[in-house]
Amino acid sequence: MALALQTFPTVKDANAALKAPGTRYLGGGTLVVRAANEGDVLVFGLVRSTDPALTAITVADRKVRVGASVTMAAIARHPELAILAKAARAVGGPAIRNMATVGGNLFAPAPYGDFAVALLALDAMVGTEDGELPIETFLAKRDGSRSIVTSVGFTLPKADGFRFLKVSRVKPKGVSVLSIAAVLEQAADGTVSSARIALGCMADRPMRAKATEKALEGKKLDQNGIAAALAAATEGIAPVTDPIASAWYRAEVLPVHLGRLLLA
Amino acid sequence: MAKIPVQFTLNGSEKAEFIDSGTTLLNALRDKIGDTSPKGGCHQGTCGACSVIIDGELRLSCLTLAETCNGAAITTTSGLAEGGVLHPLQRAFLDTFATQCGFCTPGMIMAAKVLLEHTPNPSRDEVVEALSGNICRCTGYEPIIQAVLAAARANSQNAA
């Protein structure tokens, strides 16, 4: 069946058109056109908006607002978002990064969605016409989302406070075995005062490693200090099994890579 | 369903066609316009065989809807040779035996072209990164990497 694409200058009009059954929002095309190419008969209408706000990036006083249609390539080359460049470059090859959008990544099922893992660690707020939702809440409800994501907002952490790791078997580009993002704040004595750690491929969507975060607080980032956090790393996870790796393998290697990230 | 008009520049020539809404750029190029240099490999954004350059950026034509390219400037590998003279990248792919079955070659050349436009003298790692979205199942990649490096050297010598 042919796909009917409707283009609207405003998000409001696009949201209204999105209410029709079988209609999906077209961002960069790397998810919905792919689904259509694979024969997903549930997709027969596409809606997009050319609202310029969707492609805007603003950074003011460490507060960042990224339009949902901003691509991974645009993030990777933005001078004020340098600490996110590694996470943006973790998505696909150069062509995919010129197409894949920040908004789309929020909907990417595991083993994809590495940038959303970074956004989860950053505790981003996801904006729609209905208001903003914390990313954790948004991800939990995303399957029923019918309102176009317009932006994500977050506060830039200190340059040395954000860490990101993607593990794949093929270098330099490969699908994730897992990905980990961490926002760590340390007191003057080196102990962790606050930790937000997000995991990719450890469920069908990015998830917080809350037991690990709790076990890290008050500890130093050395072998002894992170031991309890690593022991708690697999708590609550339900990794995916796919041609890249089994759930068992992902669970086995998670503490190894988390340890490397924390000790880096 | 009514056909819709699309109009863009392909390799410097104006093209206008009526297509079904939802037609991918890959299908429009191959089936409507007759440019078969972009290849349909996986149709999932994984293999890079359909890579084209749209307004200076490398994109996957299998995941791009043709109607979103209205007014765009599109470059494909079939537009690289001038007056029967191969583009330096095409010449280098031939000279270094970087082609076996040839299916991936147009996509590889598109990815390499964008790289050399931004980075005229790339390192080996930069070439590997630039080609990381393109899969070859024949050559083992090394001749392709050498071809891109050879084209960069040829460009430098011509510019000197």
Chai-1 contact restraints between the chains, C-beta under 6 A:
chainA,res_idxA,chainB,res_idxB,connection_type,confidence,min_distance_angstrom,max_distance_angstrom,comment,restraint_id
A,A2,B,M1,contact,1.0,0.0,6.0,A-B,restraint_1
A,A2,B,D20,contact,1.0,0.0,6.0,A-B,restraint_2
A,A2,B,G22,contact,1.0,0.0,6.0,A-B,restraint_3
A,L3,B,G22,contact,1.0,0.0,6.0,A-B,restraint_4
A,A4,B,S21,contact,1.0,0.0,6.0,A-B,restraint_5
A,L5,B,S21,contact,1.0,0.0,6.0,A-B,restraint_6
A,L5,B,G22,contact,1.0,0.0,6.0,A-B,restraint_7
A,L5,B,L65,contact,1.0,0.0,6.0,A-B,restraint_8
A,L5,B,E67,contact,1.0,0.0,6.0,A-B,restraint_9
A,G29,B,L63,contact,1.0,0.0,6.0,A-B,restraint_10
A,G29,B,T64,contact,1.0,0.0,6.0,A-B,restraint_11
A,T30,B,G45,contact,1.0,0.0,6.0,A-B,restraint_12
A,T30,B,L63,contact,1.0,0.0,6.0,A-B,restraint_13
A,V33,B,L63,contact,1.0,0.0,6.0,A-B,restraint_14
A,R34,B,Q44,contact,1.0,0.0,6.0,A-B,restraint_15
A,R34,B,G45,contact,1.0,0.0,6.0,A-B,restraint_16
A,R34,B,L63,contact,1.0,0.0,6.0,A-B,restraint_17
A,N37,B,H43,contact,1.0,0.0,6.0,A-B,restraint_18
A,G93,B,S132,contact,1.0,0.0,6.0,A-B,restraint_19
A,G93,B,G133,contact,1.0,0.0,6.0,A-B,restraint_20
A,P94,B,L58,contact,1.0,0.0,6.0,A-B,restraint_21
A,P94,B,G133,contact,1.0,0.0,6.0,A-B,restraint_22
A,A95,B,S51,contact,1.0,0.0,6.0,A-B,restraint_23
A,A95,B,L58,contact,1.0,0.0,6.0,A-B,restraint_24
A,A95,B,R59,contact,1.0,0.0,6.0,A-B,restraint_25
A,A95,B,L60,contact,1.0,0.0,6.0,A-B,restraint_26
A,A95,B,G133,contact,1.0,0.0,6.0,A-B,restraint_27
A,I96,B,G45,contact,1.0,0.0,6.0,A-B,restraint_28
A,I96,B,G133,contact,1.0,0.0,6.0,A-B,restraint_29
A,N98,B,E57,contact,1.0,0.0,6.0,A-B,restraint_30
A,N98,B,L58,contact,1.0,0.0,6.0,A-B,restraint_31
A,N98,B,R59,contact,1.0,0.0,6.0,A-B,restraint_32
A,M99,B,R59,contact,1.0,0.0,6.0,A-B,restraint_33
A,P172,B,E129,contact,1.0,0.0,6.0,A-B,restraint_34
A,P172,B,S132,contact,1.0,0.0,6.0,A-B,restraint_35
A,K173,B,S132,contact,1.0,0.0,6.0,A-B,restraint_36
